[in-house]
Each structure stands twice: as C-alpha cells, then as structure tokens.
Amino acid sequence: MPSPIDIQKALSGMDYPASRDQIVAHAEQNGADAEVLDALRGIDDREYEGPSGVSSAVFD
C-alpha cells in the first residue's frame, strides 16, 4: 500500500473535478510507481472533487 504522501505527489497539479481515469492518467504522467497506480485504479469510478476525496477512496 502506498503512503498518503506518495498519492498526493502523484496527484500534484491535478485539476478537479476529475474521474478515476483522469486521475490515473495524471499520476502516470507524474511518474507514479506501480504501487500508486494500482491503488488509484482500485478506487470507485466516479468524479472526485479534490485530492482529499481521492485519498479517502484509496485508504478507506
């Protein structure tokens, strides 16, 4: 499981609201490692309003 800091680094500069696919694509462009990308691919496919919502989806 990646750390919350790793998730936030991957999401740096992300424009919200954003879908899961947009979040994963942004993390890939930011050079996120496989662990972070796998965690983001596992979140619900919906619109996220900000990084705290993404973190909640990953860690809940």
C-alpha positions as CSV (number, residue, x, y, z in Angstrom):
1,M,0.0,0.0,0.0
2,P,1.4,3.4,-1.0
3,S,1.7,6.2,1.6
4,P,-0.7,9.1,1.5
5,I,2.3,11.3,0.6
6,D,3.0,9.1,-2.5
7,I,-0.6,9.5,-3.5
8,Q,-0.5,13.3,-3.1
9,K,2.8,13.6,-5.0
10,A,1.2,11.6,-7.9
11,L,-1.8,14.0,-7.9
12,S,0.2,17.2,-7.8
13,G,-1.1,19.7,-10.3
14,M,-4.3,17.7,-10.9
15,D,-7.4,19.7,-12.0
16,Y,-10.6,18.8,-10.2
17,P,-13.3,17.6,-10.5
18,A,-11.7,14.5,-12.1
19,S,-12.7,11.0,-13.0
20,R,-10.8,7.9,-11.9
21,D,-9.3,7.5,-15.4
22,Q,-8.2,11.2,-15.5
23,I,-6.6,10.7,-12.1
24,V,-4.7,7.5,-13.2
25,A,-3.6,9.2,-16.4
26,H,-2.3,12.2,-14.4
27,A,-0.5,10.0,-12.0
28,E,1.2,8.2,-14.8
29,Q,2.4,11.5,-16.3
30,N,3.7,12.5,-12.9
31,G,5.9,9.3,-12.8
32,A,3.9,7.5,-10.1
33,D,5.2,4.0,-9.4
34,A,3.2,0.8,-10.0
35,E,2.0,0.6,-6.4
36,V,0.4,4.1,-6.5
37,L,-1.1,3.4,-10.0
38,D,-2.6,0.1,-8.8
39,A,-4.1,1.8,-5.7
40,L,-5.6,4.6,-7.9
41,R,-7.0,2.1,-10.4
42,G,-8.8,0.4,-7.5
43,I,-10.8,3.5,-6.4
44,D,-14.5,3.8,-7.4
45,D,-15.2,5.1,-10.9
46,R,-16.8,8.5,-10.2
47,E,-16.0,12.2,-10.1
48,Y,-13.6,13.3,-7.4
49,E,-13.8,16.9,-6.1
50,G,-10.2,17.1,-4.7
51,P,-7.2,15.2,-3.5
52,S,-8.6,14.5,-0.1
53,G,-11.5,12.6,-1.7
54,V,-9.1,10.5,-3.7
55,S,-7.0,9.7,-0.6
56,S,-10.2,8.8,1.3
57,A,-11.1,6.4,-1.5
58,V,-7.7,4.8,-1.5
59,F,-7.3,4.4,2.2
60,D,-10.9,3.6,3.4
